[in-house]
Amino acid sequence: MRATSASSSSRVAASKGVSFSKSPVLAVRLPTWRSRVVLFVLFAAFAALAGRALWLQGLSTQFLQKQGEIRYARTIELPATRGKITDRNGQVLASSIPVKAIWAIPDDVLQAPAEKIRALARLLEMSEAELRKKLDSDRNFVYLKRQVEQDVADKILALKIDGIDTRKEYKRFYPQGEVMTHVVGFTNVEDVGQESMELAQQKTLVGTPGSRRVIKDRLGRIVEDIGAKHEPHDGKDLVLSVDSKIQYIAFTQLKGAVEKFKAKAGAAVVLDVHTGEVLALANYPSYDPNDRRALTGAQLRNRVMTDSFEPGSTLKPITVALALDTGRVKPSTLIDTGNGKLTIFDRTISDTKPHGVIDVHHIIETSSNIGTSKIALSMPSQEMWEMFTKVGFGQQPKWGFPGAVAGRVRPYKSWRPVEQATMSYGNGISVSLIQLARSYMMFARNGDTIPLSFQKVNELPAGQQIIKPQTARDMREMLESVVSGKDGTAKQAQIPGYRVGGKTGTAYKVENGRYAIPRKYIGSFVGMVPMSNPRFIIAVMIDEPTQGGHFGGQVAAPTFAKVAENALRAMNVPPDSSVTEIVIPTDTGPEAM
């Protein structure tokens, strides 16, 4: 009844023109400022939206287009072909062959059937577990394998696995393998030089890659070409100074010597006297640059360039040449070597046997330590130091070959008399084999020396005079007597039909700054042929020979003879001696250190 009565009252009130909101109970009173704040907020929001729309559609179109392009457009690098490396006669030593890089979108590949995954792993020469580990990645792009042969890449694509594709790249191929590797070097999977001339001439060989703008779908497939295409510029070819025939001769003979004498290692270098070109540079042990999976540090070492050692008696001709050049002695000057012992303060210098009074010529022929020491002590230490530096000892080489060492020559002011004496015959000083070979250039070239080159020389370089021409001629006579003389220490360096000159060296091996105990030896020989008009300088070093002797005349001299004989024939150098047969004794006896 009450509800009916209230409803009736409301209708009555409305019919009389009385508003419901006029009720004092139901009336709502809001402050005016609140409505104005709400209106302002709404207006500001619409203004911000309008400003943002203007910014995005009017002012930021370039940025947004770029961001959108990132999601579908790609720049594909067009690799440049690396330049070839050839020997002086045009024979290819290193070239690039096209191969494929196999890449994948992991999420798509993992959707493939298990048998296709196993087949893919077999073609990639890896286990299924290894492949799945590579694919277990948060990235949307992974390389599965680089430098894959074209026929293998075709078989992989034939599996038709979604998310698998290839990319063109190049792989370096070295036709002469281990024979030439320490000259040429190798590149990594990115086609960047890592050793030897591949590293030294990286900028010349690499070229400039090109580019191509394309649109790709989510599977990496090219849908459309866009933008400009920049063609790649291939690298320049490099012509080296080496001769493949002489290099093969040097390597095979060196390898045979290391194996014959059961040595730790060996090295050999052949120089052209007329041009300063390096015709051969061989090291053993070596490695195949086409397959470096089992590469060791001993194989990688370029001992001709990076190993320094005490040269021993091969340094005596340089000391004697200085004395001859300054007029202190003549080849006929007599020196008393006594009973084979010379004591300087608390140190005793010895010869292998007493020689008594002998002339300078025989000091070189018999390799007398005492005779050389007495000659050295008659000269200021500064003059000896200057001679050593003039021929390049202790100086950083500038031949454009990475890793070449400077060797060590201590400042002359610190030399004691005994040290000056021992340095005169190659102890207490260190050089590399190629530095030692180059130092003999002044004897072969009538007193001057020229820079060495690992690239083919088109113009003869200017020489720097080191000693007088007559001094060089006198030294050549002495060096020839070392090989052919009655008391010479290098009879096994003789070559039928050719006059040969050179010097043997035997030195204790230094390890960790001290002479190794038990004693270890380095046998060496530096020689030139033919002596009537020297064409080649050949240096050989045998490291730690353990069988058949350890003296330079026993291990290095016969290796020199084999290299030189074959090189002379290969280059058609005419004989300069009437000797057709040489009988070499099996035991040449000991030599001075």
Backbone torsions as a table, in degrees:
resi	resn	phi	psi	omega
1	MET	NA	-40.7	-178.3
2	ARG	-67.2	-39.5	179.7
3	ALA	-64.2	-40.5	-179.9
4	THR	-65.5	-36.4	-179.3
5	SER	-68.9	-40.5	180.0
6	ALA	-66.0	-41.6	179.5
7	SER	-62.8	-39.3	179.8
8	SER	-66.1	-36.8	-179.9
9	SER	-65.6	-37.9	-179.8
10	SER	-66.2	-44.5	179.1
11	ARG	-61.8	-37.3	179.7
12	VAL	-66.0	-43.1	-179.1
13	ALA	-63.9	-40.7	-178.9
14	ALA	-66.0	-37.1	-178.1
15	SER	-68.8	-20.5	179.7
16	LYS	-93.1	3.7	176.2
17	GLY	84.6	21.0	178.7
18	VAL	-96.2	120.8	-178.4
19	SER	-72.0	143.8	178.7
20	PHE	-63.0	-37.0	-177.6
21	SER	-70.9	-10.5	178.8
22	LYS	-73.6	-7.6	-179.9
23	SER	-66.4	128.7	-179.6
24	PRO	-65.2	-21.4	-179.6
25	VAL	-80.2	-41.1	-173.5
26	LEU	-93.2	-4.4	-177.6
27	ALA	-68.3	135.6	178.4
28	VAL	-111.1	125.1	-177.9
29	ARG	-116.6	105.6	178.9
30	LEU	-102.1	147.3	177.8
31	PRO	-70.0	146.2	-177.7
32	THR	-64.0	-35.5	-174.7
33	TRP	-65.0	-28.4	-178.4
34	ARG	-67.2	-41.7	178.9
35	SER	-66.0	-35.4	179.4
36	ARG	-68.8	-37.3	177.3
37	VAL	-63.7	-44.7	179.0
38	VAL	-60.7	-43.0	179.4
39	LEU	-62.3	-40.4	-179.4
40	PHE	-66.7	-41.7	179.8
41	VAL	-61.8	-44.2	178.6
42	LEU	-61.7	-43.5	179.5
43	PHE	-63.1	-42.5	-179.9
44	ALA	-64.1	-39.9	179.5
45	ALA	-62.8	-45.0	178.2
46	PHE	-64.4	-36.2	178.5
47	ALA	-65.4	-41.5	179.0
48	ALA	-63.9	-42.6	177.9
49	LEU	-62.4	-40.8	179.4
50	ALA	-65.7	-41.3	178.4
51	GLY	-64.5	-42.6	179.2
52	ARG	-63.2	-41.1	178.6
53	ALA	-63.3	-40.6	177.9
54	LEU	-64.2	-41.0	-179.9
55	TRP	-63.7	-46.5	-176.9
56	LEU	-70.9	-42.4	-173.3
57	GLN	-91.0	-16.9	-177.3
58	GLY	-113.4	-39.8	-171.9
59	LEU	-106.0	-23.9	-175.1
60	SER	-111.3	23.2	-177.3
61	THR	-62.6	-38.7	-178.4
62	GLN	-65.2	-43.6	179.1
63	PHE	-63.3	-45.3	-177.5
64	LEU	-67.5	-38.0	176.9
65	GLN	-63.3	-38.1	178.6
66	LYS	-65.0	-42.4	179.0
67	GLN	-64.5	-38.3	177.7
68	GLY	-68.0	-37.8	-179.4
69	GLU	-64.8	-32.9	179.6
70	ILE	-58.4	-30.6	-174.2
71	ARG	-82.4	-12.8	178.8
72	TYR	-136.5	-19.3	-177.2
73	ALA	-100.1	144.3	-179.6
74	ARG	-135.1	149.2	171.4
75	THR	-103.9	115.2	-179.3
76	ILE	-95.0	127.3	177.3
77	GLU	-78.9	132.5	175.9
78	LEU	-101.1	104.5	-173.8
79	PRO	-65.3	143.2	174.7
80	ALA	-88.2	147.1	177.8
81	THR	-77.6	127.4	179.0
82	ARG	-66.8	141.5	-178.5
83	GLY	-63.2	149.8	177.5
84	LYS	-75.0	154.5	170.9
85	ILE	-115.1	127.4	179.5
86	THR	-125.1	162.2	173.1
87	ASP	-81.9	-176.6	-174.3
88	ARG	-64.2	-21.3	-179.1
89	ASN	-101.5	9.3	176.6
90	GLY	90.7	2.8	178.6
91	GLN	-75.1	129.9	-174.7
92	VAL	-70.7	128.8	177.7
93	LEU	-108.3	-24.4	178.1
94	ALA	-154.9	132.7	178.5
95	SER	-145.7	162.0	-179.2
96	SER	-105.3	132.0	177.0
97	ILE	-116.0	142.0	-178.9
98	PRO	-70.0	134.4	176.7
99	VAL	-137.3	-174.5	-178.1
100	LYS	-127.1	144.9	167.7
101	ALA	-100.2	129.4	180.0
102	ILE	-95.5	120.9	179.1
103	TRP	-125.4	165.1	-173.1
104	ALA	-146.7	153.8	165.8
105	ILE	-99.3	104.1	-168.9
106	PRO	-52.3	-46.9	-176.1
107	ASP	-59.7	-37.9	-178.6
108	ASP	-74.0	-40.9	-177.5
109	VAL	-65.0	-39.0	-178.1
110	LEU	-66.5	-12.0	176.2
111	GLN	-82.8	-8.7	-177.3
112	ALA	-71.9	156.2	177.3
113	PRO	-60.4	152.3	-176.2
114	ALA	-60.2	-37.3	-178.6
115	GLU	-66.3	-31.1	177.3
116	LYS	-72.7	-35.2	176.7
117	ILE	-63.5	-43.1	179.0
118	ARG	-64.5	-41.2	178.3
119	ALA	-63.7	-39.2	177.9
120	LEU	-63.0	-42.9	179.4
121	ALA	-61.3	-41.8	179.1
122	ARG	-61.7	-44.3	-179.2
123	LEU	-66.6	-30.5	179.2
124	LEU	-85.9	-0.1	179.2
125	GLU	58.1	47.9	175.3
126	MET	-144.0	162.7	178.5
127	SER	-75.1	160.2	178.7
128	GLU	-61.5	-36.8	179.3
129	ALA	-63.2	-41.0	178.1
130	GLU	-63.7	-40.6	180.0
131	LEU	-65.0	-45.7	-179.1
132	ARG	-65.1	-32.4	177.1
133	LYS	-64.6	-40.6	176.6
134	LYS	-64.1	-36.6	-178.0
135	LEU	-79.0	-16.3	179.2
136	ASP	-80.6	75.5	-173.4
137	SER	-140.8	147.3	176.7
138	ASP	-79.9	-10.1	-179.2
139	ARG	-78.9	155.1	178.7
140	ASN	-97.3	10.5	178.7
141	PHE	-153.3	124.2	175.8
142	VAL	-140.3	144.5	171.5
143	TYR	-82.3	130.6	175.2
144	LEU	-90.4	-38.9	177.3
145	LYS	-163.3	141.6	179.1
146	ARG	-103.6	157.6	174.4
147	GLN	53.3	56.8	178.3
148	VAL	-94.5	134.3	179.4
149	GLU	-59.1	150.3	-173.9
150	GLN	-59.6	-41.5	-178.4
151	ASP	-65.8	-35.1	176.8
152	VAL	-69.5	-41.1	178.3
153	ALA	-60.9	-38.3	178.3
154	ASP	-64.2	-40.0	178.3
155	LYS	-65.6	-36.3	178.5
156	ILE	-66.2	-44.3	178.5
157	LEU	-65.7	-29.9	179.9
158	ALA	-66.9	-18.3	176.1
159	LEU	-69.1	-20.1	177.6
160	LYS	54.5	53.0	176.1
161	ILE	-94.2	123.3	178.4
162	ASP	-60.5	136.1	178.0
163	GLY	92.9	-1.1	177.3
164	ILE	-104.8	131.0	176.5
165	ASP	-149.4	175.3	-177.9
166	THR	-125.5	160.2	176.6
167	ARG	-134.9	136.0	-177.7
168	LYS	-73.5	134.3	172.5
169	GLU	-150.5	-175.7	-176.8
170	TYR	-126.2	148.6	177.6
171	LYS	-122.0	136.7	-178.8
172	ARG	-81.4	136.1	178.9
173	PHE	-123.5	134.6	-176.4
174	TYR	-119.5	99.7	-173.3
175	PRO	-60.2	-31.5	-174.9
176	GLN	-95.9	4.8	171.2
177	GLY	50.8	-130.4	-172.9
178	GLU	-69.1	-18.8	-178.1
179	VAL	-65.0	-40.5	-171.9
180	MET	-109.2	0.4	-167.1
181	THR	-63.5	-33.5	-178.2
182	HIS	-76.7	-11.3	172.9
183	VAL	-91.0	-46.8	-172.4
184	VAL	-84.1	-43.6	-176.0
185	GLY	86.5	-154.4	179.1
186	PHE	-159.7	169.4	177.6
187	THR	-116.1	164.4	175.3
188	ASN	-93.3	-172.4	-176.3
189	VAL	-67.0	-19.0	177.5
190	GLU	-88.7	7.4	179.2
191	ASP	66.1	32.8	178.4
192	VAL	-107.3	129.4	-178.5
193	GLY	-60.6	137.8	-176.9
194	GLN	-116.7	-25.9	-175.9
195	GLU	-144.4	156.1	170.0
196	SER	51.1	-137.8	-173.0
197	MET	-71.1	-25.9	174.2
198	GLU	-60.5	-36.7	177.7
199	LEU	-80.6	-46.1	-175.6
200	ALA	-61.9	-35.7	-176.4
201	GLN	-109.7	31.5	-178.3
202	GLN	-55.1	-47.3	-176.5
203	LYS	-64.1	-36.0	179.4
204	THR	-72.2	-41.1	-173.1
205	LEU	-79.9	-31.8	-165.3
206	VAL	-72.2	-33.0	-178.0
207	GLY	76.0	-171.9	-178.8
208	THR	-123.0	119.3	-179.9
209	PRO	-69.3	154.1	175.8
210	GLY	-99.4	-173.3	-179.8
211	SER	-149.4	159.9	-178.3
212	ARG	-149.3	126.8	179.6
213	ARG	-93.2	127.6	-178.2
214	VAL	-138.7	164.5	171.3
215	ILE	-106.1	130.0	179.4
216	LYS	-118.8	150.0	172.9
217	ASP	-85.8	-178.0	-175.2
218	ARG	-65.3	-19.5	178.4
219	LEU	-89.2	2.2	178.0
220	GLY	85.6	7.7	-179.5
221	ARG	-83.5	139.1	-179.8
222	ILE	-74.3	123.8	-179.2
223	VAL	-98.8	-38.8	-174.4
224	GLU	-157.6	146.2	172.2
225	ASP	-86.3	136.9	175.7
226	ILE	-135.3	155.8	175.1
227	GLY	69.1	-171.4	-175.1
228	ALA	-85.0	155.1	176.4
229	LYS	-114.2	123.9	179.7
230	HIS	-103.6	118.8	-176.6
231	GLU	-71.9	142.1	177.0
232	PRO	-73.6	152.7	176.5
233	HIS	-113.9	115.6	-175.9
234	ASP	-66.1	153.7	178.4
235	GLY	-69.7	162.0	-179.2
236	LYS	-83.1	146.1	176.3
237	ASP	-73.1	151.4	-177.7
238	LEU	-121.6	126.0	179.0
239	VAL	-104.7	114.9	-178.5
240	LEU	-86.8	166.3	179.5
241	SER	-81.5	-17.9	-174.1
242	VAL	-66.8	150.4	174.7
243	ASP	-109.7	121.7	-174.5
244	SER	-57.7	-36.4	-178.9
245	LYS	-66.4	-47.8	-179.1
246	ILE	-67.7	-37.1	177.3
247	GLN	-61.0	-43.5	179.2
248	TYR	-63.9	-41.0	178.7
249	ILE	-61.1	-49.3	-177.7
250	ALA	-61.9	-43.1	-177.3
251	PHE	-67.0	-47.5	-176.4
252	THR	-66.2	-39.2	179.0
253	GLN	-69.4	-37.7	177.9
254	LEU	-66.6	-44.2	178.3
255	LYS	-59.1	-44.2	178.6
256	GLY	-61.7	-37.9	-179.7
257	ALA	-68.7	-43.3	179.6
258	VAL	-61.1	-40.9	179.6
259	GLU	-71.5	-40.0	-178.7
260	LYS	-63.9	-45.0	-176.6
261	PHE	-93.2	7.6	179.6
262	LYS	48.2	51.4	-178.3
263	ALA	-90.5	164.3	177.1
264	LYS	-71.8	-40.0	-176.6
265	ALA	-166.3	174.3	177.0
266	GLY	-156.5	162.4	179.6
267	ALA	-149.9	150.8	178.4
268	ALA	-150.8	147.4	177.7
269	VAL	-142.3	141.6	179.3
270	VAL	-122.0	125.1	-179.6
271	LEU	-114.1	146.0	172.9
272	ASP	-88.5	117.6	-176.3
273	VAL	-62.4	-35.9	-173.4
274	HIS	-76.5	-33.5	-172.5
275	THR	-115.8	-15.9	-175.2
276	GLY	78.9	9.2	-179.0
277	GLU	-76.8	143.4	173.9
278	VAL	-85.0	108.9	-176.1
279	LEU	-85.8	-23.4	178.3
280	ALA	-158.3	145.5	176.1
281	LEU	-146.1	109.2	-172.4
282	ALA	-125.4	143.1	176.1
283	ASN	-135.4	147.4	173.0
284	TYR	-145.6	129.9	10.5
285	PRO	-70.4	157.7	-179.5
286	SER	-129.5	-167.6	-179.2
287	TYR	-155.3	160.4	178.3
288	ASP	-92.3	113.5	-178.4
289	PRO	-67.2	-14.6	177.4
290	ASN	-79.0	-16.2	179.6
291	ASP	-144.6	95.1	-173.5
292	ARG	-106.3	21.8	-176.1
293	ARG	-65.1	-32.2	-178.3
294	ALA	-110.0	26.9	-176.2
295	LEU	-67.2	134.2	177.8
296	THR	-117.4	165.4	179.9
297	GLY	-63.5	-36.6	179.6
298	ALA	-64.0	-36.7	179.0
299	GLN	-71.3	-34.2	-175.1
300	LEU	-75.5	-24.9	-173.6
301	ARG	-65.2	126.3	176.1
302	ASN	-93.1	84.5	-169.5
303	ARG	-64.4	-27.6	178.2
304	VAL	-60.7	-37.1	-172.6
305	MET	-102.7	-36.3	-167.3
306	THR	-105.8	-13.1	-179.6
307	ASP	-99.1	129.0	174.0
308	SER	-109.2	148.0	-177.0
309	PHE	-152.0	163.0	175.4
310	GLU	-73.8	123.5	-173.1
311	PRO	-75.5	-14.4	-179.6
312	GLY	63.7	-143.1	-171.3
313	SER	-67.9	-11.6	176.1
314	THR	-64.6	-13.4	179.1
315	LEU	-87.4	-15.2	-176.4
316	LYS	-57.5	-41.9	179.5
317	PRO	-59.3	-30.7	-179.5
318	ILE	-71.2	-41.0	177.0
319	THR	-63.9	-46.0	-179.2
320	VAL	-66.6	-37.5	179.2
321	ALA	-61.2	-38.7	178.4
322	LEU	-63.4	-42.3	179.4
323	ALA	-65.7	-39.8	176.6
324	LEU	-64.7	-42.7	-174.5
325	ASP	-68.6	-31.3	179.8
326	THR	-90.6	2.9	175.8
327	GLY	78.8	11.2	-179.0
328	ARG	-74.4	-30.5	177.7
329	VAL	-140.1	165.6	171.0
330	LYS	-123.2	165.3	178.1
331	PRO	-56.2	-26.9	-177.4
332	SER	-93.6	-1.6	-179.3
333	THR	-63.1	132.1	-177.6
334	LEU	-88.8	137.2	178.2
335	ILE	-127.3	131.5	179.1
336	ASP	-87.9	109.8	178.5
337	THR	-93.6	2.4	173.7
338	GLY	62.6	-141.7	-176.3
339	ASN	-93.2	17.2	178.5
340	GLY	92.6	8.6	178.7
341	LYS	-132.8	136.4	176.4
342	LEU	-137.6	118.8	-178.6
343	THR	-102.2	126.0	176.7
344	ILE	-118.8	107.0	-173.1
345	PHE	56.1	-113.6	-175.6
346	ASP	-102.8	9.3	-177.5
347	ARG	-115.5	141.7	179.0
348	THR	-115.8	127.6	176.7
349	ILE	-100.9	136.6	-174.0
350	SER	-126.0	151.2	165.6
351	ASP	-100.9	163.1	-179.6
352	THR	-68.5	-24.0	175.5
353	LYS	-159.7	158.8	179.5
354	PRO	-66.1	136.1	177.8
355	HIS	-114.6	-13.8	-179.2
356	GLY	66.8	-140.6	180.0
357	VAL	-89.9	118.5	179.6
358	ILE	-135.4	157.7	179.2
359	ASP	-85.1	172.2	-177.2
360	VAL	-60.9	-37.9	178.2
361	HIS	-55.6	-45.5	-178.0
362	HIS	-77.2	-19.8	173.4
363	ILE	-61.6	-41.1	177.0
364	ILE	-73.0	-44.0	-177.1
365	GLU	-61.3	-43.2	-177.8
366	THR	-90.6	-6.7	179.8
367	SER	60.5	55.6	-177.7
368	SER	-82.4	119.7	175.8
369	ASN	-68.0	-40.4	-177.1
370	ILE	-67.4	-44.4	179.3
371	GLY	-60.7	-44.2	179.6
372	THR	-65.1	-39.5	180.0
373	SER	-63.1	-43.4	-179.5
374	LYS	-64.5	-38.4	176.5
375	ILE	-63.9	-43.7	-178.8
376	ALA	-63.3	-40.7	-177.5
377	LEU	-71.2	-10.5	176.1
378	SER	-85.3	-3.1	-176.7
379	MET	-117.6	151.3	174.5
380	PRO	-64.1	142.5	179.9
381	SER	-61.6	-30.6	-179.5
382	GLN	-63.2	-39.4	179.7
383	GLU	-64.3	-39.7	177.7
384	MET	-64.6	-43.9	179.6
385	TRP	-61.0	-42.7	-179.8
386	GLU	-64.5	-37.9	177.4
387	MET	-64.2	-45.3	179.4
388	PHE	-59.9	-42.3	-178.9
389	THR	-72.0	-33.0	178.5
390	LYS	-61.6	-38.2	-179.7
391	VAL	-84.4	-0.7	172.1
392	GLY	107.8	-2.5	-179.5
393	PHE	-70.5	136.5	179.5
394	GLY	74.9	4.3	-179.1
395	GLN	-108.6	140.3	179.5
396	GLN	-67.5	120.3	-178.1
397	PRO	-62.8	147.9	178.7
398	LYS	-122.9	54.7	-176.2
399	TRP	-102.3	1.6	-179.2
400	GLY	70.4	29.1	-179.8
401	PHE	-121.7	122.0	-175.2
402	PRO	-67.1	144.3	174.3
403	GLY	86.6	-2.2	-178.8
404	ALA	-66.6	130.6	-176.4
405	VAL	-94.0	159.5	-178.8
406	ALA	-90.1	-18.9	-171.9
407	GLY	75.3	-168.8	-175.9
408	ARG	-143.8	124.1	171.1
409	VAL	-130.5	114.7	-177.5
410	ARG	-69.1	149.9	177.7
411	PRO	-56.2	138.3	-172.7
412	TYR	-64.1	-25.3	-178.1
413	LYS	-65.9	-20.6	-178.4
414	SER	-94.8	0.1	-177.2
415	TRP	-74.5	130.8	167.1
416	ARG	-90.5	162.1	-178.8
417	PRO	-54.7	-42.3	-179.3
418	VAL	-66.4	-33.7	178.6
419	GLU	-71.4	-37.9	175.7
420	GLN	-62.4	-38.3	179.2
421	ALA	-66.5	-47.7	-177.1
422	THR	-69.6	-33.3	177.4
423	MET	-66.8	-27.0	-179.1
424	SER	-63.8	-26.6	177.4
425	TYR	-114.9	26.9	165.7
426	GLY	90.0	14.1	174.0
427	ASN	-107.0	141.2	-179.1
428	GLY	84.3	11.9	176.8
429	ILE	-139.2	146.1	179.8
430	SER	-127.9	142.0	-179.8
431	VAL	-142.0	163.7	171.0
432	SER	-91.5	163.8	-177.9
433	LEU	-64.1	-37.9	-177.9
434	ILE	-72.3	-32.1	173.9
435	GLN	-64.6	-41.0	179.8
436	LEU	-63.8	-43.3	178.9
437	ALA	-62.4	-43.4	-178.4
438	ARG	-66.1	-31.4	-178.6
439	SER	-63.4	-26.2	178.9
440	TYR	-80.4	-4.2	178.7
441	MET	-59.8	-35.3	-177.1
442	MET	-68.0	-27.5	176.5
443	PHE	-74.8	-38.8	-177.5
444	ALA	-76.9	-24.3	-173.4
445	ARG	-110.1	28.2	177.7
446	ASN	58.1	42.1	168.5
447	GLY	100.8	-14.1	179.4
448	ASP	-109.0	166.7	178.2
449	THR	-134.5	154.5	-178.1
450	ILE	-129.1	159.8	179.4
451	PRO	-65.6	150.8	173.6
452	LEU	-85.8	153.8	179.8
453	SER	-139.5	137.0	174.0
454	PHE	-98.6	-0.1	174.0
455	GLN	-114.5	153.4	-177.2
456	LYS	-60.4	132.8	-176.7
457	VAL	-94.8	127.9	178.4
458	ASN	-100.8	-24.7	177.9
459	GLU	-126.2	134.4	-178.8
460	LEU	-66.8	130.5	-178.9
461	PRO	-75.3	157.6	176.6
462	ALA	-76.7	143.9	-178.2
463	GLY	-95.2	159.4	174.8
464	GLN	-114.9	120.1	-177.2
465	GLN	-71.7	127.0	-179.9
466	ILE	-109.4	-46.1	178.4
467	ILE	-131.4	168.1	-179.5
468	LYS	-71.3	149.6	178.4
469	PRO	-55.2	-39.1	-179.6
470	GLN	-66.2	-36.8	176.7
471	THR	-61.6	-42.0	179.1
472	ALA	-63.2	-40.5	180.0
473	ARG	-65.9	-41.5	177.7
474	ASP	-61.9	-41.6	-179.3
475	MET	-66.6	-36.5	178.3
476	ARG	-62.5	-38.9	177.7
477	GLU	-62.8	-41.9	179.6
478	MET	-66.3	-43.4	-179.2
479	LEU	-65.3	-33.3	177.2
480	GLU	-68.0	-34.5	179.7
481	SER	-69.6	-24.2	176.4
482	VAL	-61.9	-32.6	-177.8
483	VAL	-91.5	-42.1	-172.6
484	SER	-106.7	-11.4	-176.9
485	GLY	-72.5	161.5	-178.1
486	LYS	-59.8	-41.1	-177.5
487	ASP	-103.6	15.4	-178.4
488	GLY	-65.3	149.1	-177.3
489	THR	-95.8	1.4	-175.1
490	ALA	-129.2	44.1	-179.7
491	LYS	-61.4	-27.8	-179.2
492	GLN	-76.5	0.9	175.0
493	ALA	-90.5	-1.5	-178.2
494	GLN	-66.8	147.4	179.4
495	ILE	-129.6	124.9	178.5
496	PRO	-57.0	128.2	176.2
497	GLY	89.1	-5.3	-177.3
498	TYR	-133.3	143.4	173.0
499	ARG	-85.4	132.2	-174.3
500	VAL	-125.7	142.5	174.5
501	GLY	-136.1	151.8	179.4
502	GLY	172.0	-173.6	-178.3
503	LYS	-143.6	135.2	177.2
504	THR	-85.0	159.3	175.1
505	GLY	-149.1	137.3	174.6
506	THR	-135.2	126.3	-176.8
507	ALA	-136.2	148.4	171.1
508	TYR	-66.5	143.1	-179.8
509	LYS	-84.3	135.9	179.1
510	VAL	-97.5	129.3	176.3
511	GLU	-131.8	126.9	-179.6
512	ASN	55.9	38.4	175.2
513	GLY	82.4	2.0	-179.7
514	ARG	-136.1	158.9	175.5
515	TYR	-67.4	133.0	-176.4
516	ALA	-64.7	139.8	174.4
517	ILE	-127.8	124.4	-0.2
518	PRO	-64.5	161.8	-174.4
519	ARG	-57.4	134.5	171.6
520	LYS	-123.4	149.2	-171.8
521	TYR	-125.4	154.3	168.8
522	ILE	-122.4	117.8	177.7
523	GLY	-99.8	133.6	-176.9
524	SER	-139.8	162.6	175.1
525	PHE	-152.7	134.3	173.9
526	VAL	-122.7	125.4	-177.9
527	GLY	-143.8	172.3	179.6
528	MET	-139.8	149.3	179.5
529	VAL	-149.0	154.3	-21.3
530	PRO	-76.9	150.7	-171.6
531	MET	-69.2	-21.8	178.5
532	SER	-67.4	-30.9	176.6
533	ASN	-158.1	84.0	-170.8
534	PRO	-54.2	131.2	178.5
535	ARG	-110.6	-40.1	-177.9
536	PHE	-121.1	142.9	163.4
537	ILE	-112.5	126.3	-176.9
538	ILE	-126.6	127.2	178.1
539	ALA	-119.7	135.7	-178.5
540	VAL	-130.0	137.1	177.2
541	MET	-132.1	128.3	177.0
542	ILE	-114.8	119.8	-173.8
543	ASP	-95.7	118.7	177.6
544	GLU	57.3	56.8	172.8
545	PRO	-67.4	139.2	-176.6
546	THR	-124.0	-0.1	-179.2
547	GLN	-143.8	136.7	177.1
548	GLY	82.5	14.6	179.2
549	GLY	108.8	166.3	178.7
550	HIS	-134.2	-3.5	178.7
551	PHE	-73.4	150.3	179.2
552	GLY	-57.1	-37.0	179.8
553	GLY	-68.2	-19.5	-179.2
554	GLN	-94.3	-34.4	-173.0
555	VAL	-110.0	-38.0	-176.2
556	ALA	-92.1	-37.4	-177.9
557	ALA	-61.0	-47.3	179.0
558	PRO	-65.7	-30.5	176.3
559	THR	-66.9	-43.1	174.6
560	PHE	-55.3	-47.0	-176.3
561	ALA	-59.4	-42.0	-179.2
562	LYS	-68.3	-41.3	177.8
563	VAL	-64.2	-48.0	-176.5
564	ALA	-64.6	-44.1	-178.4
565	GLU	-59.2	-47.1	-179.0
566	ASN	-70.4	-35.1	178.6
567	ALA	-67.7	-40.6	178.1
568	LEU	-61.4	-41.5	178.7
569	ARG	-69.4	-40.7	-179.2
570	ALA	-63.5	-32.5	-178.4
571	MET	-97.7	7.2	177.8
572	ASN	55.5	42.2	176.5
573	VAL	-81.6	122.6	-176.1
574	PRO	-68.3	147.9	177.5
575	PRO	-62.9	151.9	177.7
576	ASP	-126.7	18.5	178.7
577	SER	-139.9	150.1	179.4
578	SER	-87.2	-4.8	-178.6
579	VAL	-69.0	127.0	-179.4
580	THR	-109.2	-19.1	179.8
581	GLU	-144.6	135.8	-178.2
582	ILE	-125.4	130.1	175.7
583	VAL	-100.9	115.6	-177.2
584	ILE	-105.9	126.9	179.1
585	PRO	-64.0	146.8	-178.7
586	THR	-71.0	-24.8	179.6
587	ASP	-126.4	108.9	-178.7
588	THR	-86.1	-2.3	178.5
589	GLY	81.6	171.9	-177.9
590	PRO	-74.5	162.1	176.7
591	GLU	-130.5	165.5	177.8
592	ALA	-70.1	154.2	-179.2
593	MET	-71.7	NA	NA
